[in-house]
Amino acid sequence: MGIKIEHLGKQFGDFAALDDVSLDIRQGELLALLGPSGSGKTTLLRIIAGLEHADRGRVLFDGEEATRLSVQARRAGFVFQHYALFRHLTVEENIAFGLRVRKGRHRVPDATIRARVAELLSLVQLDGFGARYPAQLSGGQRQRVALARALAIEPRVLLLDEPFGALDAQVRRDLRRWLRELHDRTGLTTIFVTHDQEEALELADRVAILNRGRIEQVDSPADAYDVPASPFVYSFVGAVNRLPARWEDGTLRVAGLLLQSRGQAGQEGDADVYVRPEDLHLVDAAGASSWPATIVDAQRTGPRLRLRTRLVDSGVELDVELPADREGPATLPGQSIHLAPKRFGWFPRGGATAPA
């Protein structure tokens, strides 16, 4: 099912949770709603589910108006961060709940329910766990039960609100891979909320990045990381260094270094340059133009070496990330080095991006 969001607005008192939000969600895609706390991502998800009503705008399911439809009529499977399982019901009974409460002509025969539950237990890799209670399961297993319960009603769309937020790091990584495989097998249009950039970039087909109730960018994970549309996106999605800069006679001057940026003839005025730690590299002093710097701190983190450096001429501090095999005398605290950016983006002060 494709979903179209048109000019949604939602106020909570004086706080604008959503401010003129429009978004097209493609049939069968896995879309991440990514943003910091208070950005509006959970409010948007709840409006799609019918758990919250918008003050303005509308929601369309496959082109049909859905704004005033009940939760049941929308047939959205919803998965909460803290599972929301019934503690007094077994795993089988939890999964079957949405089917058993149907009445009248929508009532589902017991044999059909049992077959559906068995199918879902297999799908979420919990065969043999049907007679257990939630308290007898790990956090990851409980979340898989919650997903099975959401799938039991044969939803038109699957909605997940920070589904892995209560789990430890290794379980989160395992469940991310599992959810991606599950999505590919079911083909359901899936929307999940997260504030974890790594989670969104790893899982999603596309990412919608929200900030203060507005959508800053909707793009593939690669383009959201490599070609940010705003200073907020550059700063929120991944680590980044920011340096003050200025355009002078069509040349971008950054901490004494002249940088080339395409298609900006006649540009003048103040700007900010953004460069990611992995896009800074060490060069010979006699080589290409570079910043002389001093290593302030060096820390090995798994396969990466993270340097904290200070530019000699300006005192600006920059983070640098290198492969760990670069560790040695040239990357010890106190050493003098030269840095050059392989890739960067720049923004006019208060303006739009122009990645280089």
Residue pairs with C-beta under 8 A, 6 or more apart in sequence:
1 27
1 61
1 62
1 156
1 157
1 189
2 24
2 25
2 26
2 27
2 61
2 62
2 63
2 189
3 24
3 25
3 48
3 59
3 60
3 61
3 157
3 189
3 191
4 23
4 24
4 25
4 59
4 60
4 63
5 21
5 22
5 23
5 24
5 25
5 44
5 48
5 57
5 59
5 60
6 22
6 57
6 58
6 59
6 60
7 20
7 21
7 22
7 56
7 57
7 58
8 18
8 20
8 21
8 22
8 44
8 47
8 54
8 56
8 57
8 58
8 59
9 16
9 18
9 19
9 20
9 21
9 54
9 55
9 56
9 57
10 16
10 17
10 18
10 40
10 43
10 47
10 52
10 54
10 55
10 56
10 213
11 17
11 55
16 212
16 213
17 40
17 43
17 213
18 40
18 43
18 44
18 47
18 54
18 213
19 40
19 212
19 213
19 214
20 56
20 57
20 214
21 40
21 44
21 57
21 210
21 213
21 214
21 215
22 57
22 215
23 44
23 208
23 215
23 218
25 31
25 189
25 191
26 189
26 205
26 206
27 62
27 189
28 187
28 188
28 189
29 189
29 190
29 205
29 206
30 180
30 183
30 190
30 191
30 192
30 203
30 204
30 205
31 190
31 191
31 192
31 204
31 205
31 206
31 207
31 208
32 191
32 192
32 193
32 194
32 199
32 200
32 203
32 204
32 206
32 207
32 208
33 41
33 44
33 45
33 191
33 192
33 193
33 194
33 208
33 210
34 41
34 194
34 195
34 197
34 200
34 207
34 208
34 209
34 210
34 236
34 237
35 41
35 195
35 209
35 210
35 211
35 236
36 195
36 211
36 236
37 195
38 212
39 210
39 211
39 212
39 213
40 210
40 212
40 213
40 214
41 193
41 195
41 210
42 161
42 162
42 193
43 52
44 210
45 159
45 161
45 191
45 193
46 52
46 161
47 53
47 54
47 59
48 59
48 76
48 157
48 159
48 191
49 71
49 74
49 76
49 78
49 159
50 66
50 69
50 70
50 71
50 73
50 74
50 76
51 71
51 78
53 67
54 67
57 67
58 65
58 66
58 67
59 65
59 66
59 67
60 66
61 69
61 74
61 156
61 157
66 74
74 156
74 157
75 153
75 154
75 155
75 156
75 157
76 155
76 156
76 157
76 158
76 159
77 150
77 151
77 153
77 155
77 157
77 158
77 159
77 188
78 150
78 159
78 160
78 161
79 143
79 146
79 147
79 150
79 158
79 159
79 160
79 161
79 163
80 146
80 161
80 163
81 161
81 162
81 163
81 165
81 166
82 166
83 134
83 142
83 143
83 145
83 146
83 166
84 146
85 94
85 134
85 142
85 145
85 146
85 149
86 93
86 94
86 97
86 134
87 133
87 134
87 135
88 133
89 97
89 133
90 130
90 131
90 132
90 133
91 121
91 126
91 129
91 130
91 131
91 132
91 133
91 134
91 137
91 145
92 117
92 121
92 130
92 131
94 134
94 145
94 149
95 117
95 120
95 121
95 145
95 148
95 149
95 152
96 113
96 114
96 116
96 117
96 152
97 149
97 152
98 149
98 152
98 153
99 108
99 112
99 113
99 116
99 152
99 153
100 108
100 113
102 108
108 116
116 152
117 130
117 148
117 152
118 130
120 148
120 151
120 152
121 127
121 129
121 130
121 148
123 148
123 151
123 182
123 185
124 144
124 145
124 147
124 148
124 182
125 144
125 178
126 141
126 144
126 145
126 148
129 137
129 141
134 142
134 145
137 145
138 171
139 166
139 167
139 168
139 171
140 167
140 171
140 174
140 175
143 163
143 164
143 167
143 175
144 175
144 178
146 163
147 160
147 163
147 179
147 182
150 158
151 158
151 186
151 188
155 188
156 188
156 189
157 188
157 189
157 190
157 191
158 183
158 186
158 188
158 189
158 190
158 191
159 190
159 191
159 192
160 179
160 190
160 191
160 192
160 193
161 192
161 193
162 192
162 193
162 194
162 195
163 175
163 179
163 192
164 171
164 172
164 175
164 176
164 194
164 196
164 199
165 194
165 196
167 175
172 199
176 199
176 202
176 203
179 203
180 202
180 203
183 190
192 203
192 204
194 200
197 236
197 237
197 238
200 207
200 221
201 207
201 221
201 224
201 225
201 237
202 221
204 221
205 220
206 218
206 219
206 220
206 221
207 217
207 218
207 219
207 220
207 221
207 224
207 237
208 215
208 217
208 218
209 215
209 216
209 217
209 218
209 224
209 232
209 233
209 236
209 237
210 216
211 232
211 236
216 229
216 230
216 232
216 233
217 224
217 228
217 229
217 230
217 233
219 227
219 229
224 233
224 237
225 237
225 238
226 355
227 345
227 353
227 355
228 234
228 237
228 274
228 345
228 353
228 355
229 352
229 353
230 347
230 352
230 353
231 272
231 274
231 347
231 353
234 240
234 274
234 345
234 347
234 353
235 242
235 274
238 276
239 276
239 277
239 319
239 321
240 274
240 275
240 276
240 277
241 274
241 275
241 276
241 277
241 280
241 318
241 319
242 272
242 273
242 274
243 254
243 255
243 272
243 273
243 274
243 275
243 316
243 318
244 254
244 255
244 270
244 272
244 273
244 316
245 252
245 253
245 254
245 255
245 259
245 270
245 271
245 272
245 273
245 346
246 252
246 253
246 269
246 270
246 271
247 253
247 264
247 267
247 268
247 269
247 270
247 271
248 268
250 264
250 265
250 266
250 267
250 268
251 258
252 258
252 259
252 260
252 261
252 264
252 267
252 271
252 273
252 346
253 259
254 273
255 291
255 311
255 313
255 314
255 316
256 291
256 313
256 314
257 289
257 290
257 291
258 289
259 273
259 341
259 344
259 356
260 356
261 346
261 354
261 356
262 356
263 354
264 354
267 348
269 348
269 349
270 348
270 349
271 346
271 347
271 348
271 349
272 346
272 347
272 349
273 344
273 345
273 346
274 344
274 345
274 346
274 347
275 318
275 341
275 343
275 344
275 345
276 321
276 343
277 306
277 318
277 319
277 320
277 321
278 321
279 341
279 342
279 343
279 344
280 318
280 320
280 321
280 339
280 340
280 341
280 342
281 322
281 339
281 340
281 342
282 320
282 322
282 326
282 330
282 331
282 337
282 338
282 339
283 290
283 338
283 339
283 340
284 338
285 292
285 338
287 338
288 340
289 340
290 338
290 339
290 340
291 311
291 312
291 313
291 338
291 339
291 340
292 311
292 312
292 313
292 336
292 337
292 338
293 309
293 310
293 311
293 312
293 318
293 336
293 337
293 338
293 339
294 309
294 310
294 312
294 334
294 335
294 336
294 337
295 307
295 308
295 309
295 331
295 332
295 333
295 334
295 335
295 337
296 307
296 308
296 309
296 310
296 317
296 333
297 307
297 308
297 333
298 305
298 306
298 307
298 308
298 327
298 331
298 332
298 333
299 305
299 306
300 306
300 324
300 327
302 324
303 323
303 324
304 321
304 322
304 323
304 324
305 321
305 322
305 323
305 324
305 326
305 327
305 331
306 319
306 320
306 321
307 319
307 320
307 321
307 322
307 331
308 317
308 318
308 319
308 320
309 317
309 318
309 319
309 320
309 337
309 339
310 316
310 317
310 318
311 317
311 318
311 339
312 336
318 339
320 339
322 331
329 335
330 337
331 337
343 355
343 356
344 355
344 356
345 353
345 354
345 355
345 356
346 353
346 354
346 355
346 356
347 353
347 354
348 354
